[in-house]
């Protein structure tokens, strides 16, 4: 769904409505003249007006004087102009496909209004496209925002839900359901625009997780101060990955395989412990026996306070709000997901095939 097409569709609707109102006004003027000036009955007056506007060539319903004929000429001209305007607008709408686009807009509007606990991608450049492809492969519900019609068309051609608009505006974010979303990714080319997106998103939905793109170290720090939960610099991250590929190639391949699903055997997933549904809150890792029951390996625990516990021991106690980072096969991770119970808004997705 995108605003430019919606504006054109609304313009066509308004013009067609204005044409119909004008034609209706001409009909009322003609009927009133024949009824009150010529003294005809309402039936004869309406009939005369219709055949005059339709220019069907019928004779006069009742004899008309010079004044009546002059008015009839004016009525014909007004009718031709009104009907010609309506036909012109209708033909333009049919040729340019506004009616079909209107149906598509309404369908996409209903789809967007039904989105809940979804992700928002701001920007469909190279970074945004890659993010959208990853989300699509993970079957994650998401919507793309971009102001450029070319990017919107590319996203639409790939089957993504897309809205054309300025992602830095509150109105745009509200239209894509920012208050119901769980995460927003600011992947616009400009650091300033990404900063605006983060500020607007956090204002409209303080609980939303905001991920932002930064082009340099200074922008990274500013975005973090603005409230971004995570900031990624393609240049910094790319440099670190290239260094890791040179120094520790097997480690990098192993981690990439689990994160992207290209390994086909092992995957990594995160789980957040819900105190209302998780039976292991308050128990130690040894008491829970998660490895023995599921086969999944618990790599780390992120406390709600932000503390990271790597390689938790049997004495490590689970606390409400903990985020568990686990590794295992698809079956092992699914078993762990079922054992932990519902995990808030996140459910284990089926890892993509490599």
N, C-alpha and C positions, 0 to 999 in steps of 0.2 A: 504494500500500500504506500503510495507516495503522494505528497501534497500538491505538486505541480499538476499532475493529471486530475487530481481531485478538484482543484480550483477550476480547471478547464471544464470538467464535467458539470460542476455547479454553475459555471457561467452559461453553458448551453441550456441547462434546466431553467435558469432565470430568464434567458432570452425567449425560450419557447413559452414559458408562463406569461411573460409580458405580451407576446404576440397573441396568445389566446385571450388574455384580458382585453387587449385592444379590439380584437374581433368581436368579443362579447359586447364591448361598449358601442361599437358600430351597429350591432344588431339592436341594442336597446334604443339607440338614437333613431334608427329607421322605424322601428315599431312604434315608438312614441310619436313620431311625426305623423305617420299615417293614422294613428288612433286619435290624436288630439287636434291636429291641424286639418287633416282631410276628413276627420269624423267617421272613419271606418270602424268596424268591429275589431276586437283584439285578434280574432282568428284571421280576418282578412289582412290586417296590418302585419302580423307576423309572417303570413304566407308571402305577402308582397316583398317583405324585407329579405326572406330567404331566397326567393327566386331571383331577386335583384343581385344579391351578393354572389349567388352561384352562377350568374350570367348564363342561365339555361335558355334564354331567348323566348320565354313565354310572354304572352300579351299582358297588358295591365289588368289587374283584378277588377278595378273600377276606373272609370274615366278620370284622367288627371288634367289639371290646368297647367298653364305655363310655369307657375311657381312650383307645383308638384313635380313636374318633369325636370326642372332645374335641380331640385333637391335629389331626385332619383339619380341624376347624372353624378352629383357629388357623392351620393351613397355608393354608387358603383366604383368610383375612383378610390374611396376609402376602403372598400372591401377588397379591391384588387391589391392595394398596398399592404393591407393587413395579412391577407392570405399568402401573398408573395413572400412576405417576410417570414411567415411560419414555415412555408415550404423550403425556403432557402436555409433556415436554421436546421430544419429536420434533415434535409439532404446532407448538410455538412456533418451533422451528428452521425448519420448512417455511414457516410464515406470514411470518416476518420475513426469510426468504431467506438464512439463515446458510450453508446448503450451497452455494448459488450464490456467495455472498461468499467462502466458503472456497476454492472453485476459483479465483476471481479473485485472492485473496490469494496462493495458491501460484504462480499464473502471474506475478504481479507480483514476488514474491520471487525467482523464477528470473530474471526480467528484470533486477532490480536487482543480483543476484549476477553477472550476465554483463556489467554495465557496466564499462568500462575506458577510461581517458583521457577521462573525462566531466567535466561541469561540475555544480556543486551550487549551487542558488539557495535561500538561507535567507530565507523570508518571501514570501508571495504577496499582498502589498498592492498598491497602484497601481504602485509602483516594480517590485516583483517580477514582476507580471503583464506589464509592458512588456518587462522583460528576457527573460522566458520566451517572449514572442511573437517577439522578435528572434532568440533562439536557435532557435526552431522554424522560422522562415523561412530560417535559415542551415543547417538540418539538422544542428545540433549536438546530440550526445547529452547530456542533462541530466536531473537529478532535482530536484524541488521539495520543500522541507521547510517545514511550517507546523503550528502547534499548534492552530489553530482549525478546527473541522469545516466551517464555512461556506466557508472559503478552500480547504480540501482538496477539497470537492465542486465548487467552481468550477474548480479546476485539473484535476480528473478529467473534468469535463464538456468541457473543452477538449482532452482527449486527452493530457494531460501525465502523466508518471510522477511520482507524489507520495507522500510519506510523512508521516503525521501524528505529530509529536513535537516535543520541545524541542530546537532546533538548538544550544543552548548546552551540551548534554550530550554527553560523549564517546561514550556508547553509541549515541545517535541518529546521530552522524556516522559511526561504524563501520558501522552497518547500511546506510547509503547509499553505502558504498564510498569513504570519505575517503582511504584509503591508496592507492587506484587512480585517484583523480581528479587532474586537472591544474589545476583552478581552482575556487575557492569564492567566491560572491558573498554577502556579508552585507548583506541589504536589509531587516532588521527595523526596526520603528518606533523602538525604543529604542537609543540610542548604547551604553548599558551592555551590552545583549544582543549587539550587533555586536562589541563589544570582546571579550566572552567567546567568541564564535564564532571570531574571528581567533586568539585565544590557543590555543583547543582545536585548531583546524585545523592551526596551525603546529607544535603539539606532536605531533600524530598523524602529520602528513606535512610535514616541514620543507621539502620541495621544492615544495609546492603554491603556486600563485599565489593570493593573497587580495585580493579587492576588497571594500571596505566603504563603507557609506553613513554619512555624518555630518550632523548637523543644524546644527552650528555650528563655528566655527574652533577652539575648544578641544578638542572631540571629534575633529576632524580630526587635530590634533597628537597626541593620545593614541593614536589608532588607528595612526598612522604609527609611533609608538614601540613599539606592541605587535607590529609586524611586518607590517602590511598593506602590500602592494606598491603599491596605489593606493587612494586615498580620494576619494570624490566627495560633495560637498555639493550637494543639489538646489537650495538657495537661492543659494549662491555661483555654481554653474555656470549656473543659470537667469538670474541677474543679468548675468553676463558675456555670455551668449548674447543677451539682450535688448539689451545695449549694442552688441554686434557687429551685430545686426540693424538697429540704428538708424544706426550709423556706417559699416559696411561690408556692406550687404545682399547685394551680388553675390558677395562673397568667402564669406560665410556660406552662401548658397544653393549655391555651387559645392562647398564642402567637405561640406556636408550631403548633397548629391546623391551624392557619391562614397562616403561612409561608409554611407549607408542604402540605396544602390542605386536610388534613385528617378531618377537621371540617365539610366539605361539605356545610357549610352555609356562613361563612365569610372568606374573603381572604384579604391579604394586597398586594398592588402593588405600584410601583413608576412611576411617569410621569415627563418628563423633558419638560419645556415650551420652544417652538421654537418661537422666536420673529417674524419670517416670516409667521407663520401659526396660532399661537394661538391668538384668539381675546381678551383674558383677560389680556394680558401683559399691565401693567399700571393701571389696575383696582384693587379695593380692594376686599377682600373676600366677603364683604357684597354686593357690586355692582354685582359681578359675580353670586351670588346665586347658587353656585355649589351644595350645599346640597339640596336645594329645587328642582332643576331641575333633579338631578340624584339619590338622596338618599344616595350617598357615603359620608362618614365622612372623612374630611381632618384632619389627625393627626399631621403632621409636614411639614415644608418647609425647605429645605436645599438651602441656597443661593449659587450662583456661587463662592462667596468668601470663602465658607466653613461654614459660620454662620448657626447654626441650630435654627429654631424657632419652639418650641413645643407648640401645642395647639394654633394655630393662631387665632386671633380675627377678628371681622368683619372689623376692620380698617387696617388689614395687607394688604399691596399692593403687587401684583404679579410683579415680575421682570423677565427680559429675562434671561434664563439659570437656573431658579429655578427648583429644583427637588421636586415634590409634593409626599408626602407619604400618601396614602389614604387607607381606609378600607371599605369593603362593600361586597355585594353578587356579583356573577358573572355578573348578569344583570346590577347592579349599576355601577360596575367598567367599563363595556363595554360602558355604557351610558356616563360615565365621559371621557373615552378615545375618543369617537366620539365628545364630546363637546369641548374638548381641541384641537382637530385637530391632524394632524401628530405630533409625538413627537420624532423627530430626527430619530435615527436608531432603536429605541425601539418601538415595537408595543405590545399591550396587548396580552399576550398568554392566551390560555384557561387553567384555573386552572385544575390541575390533579384531578382525582377522588380518593377518599380515599378508 
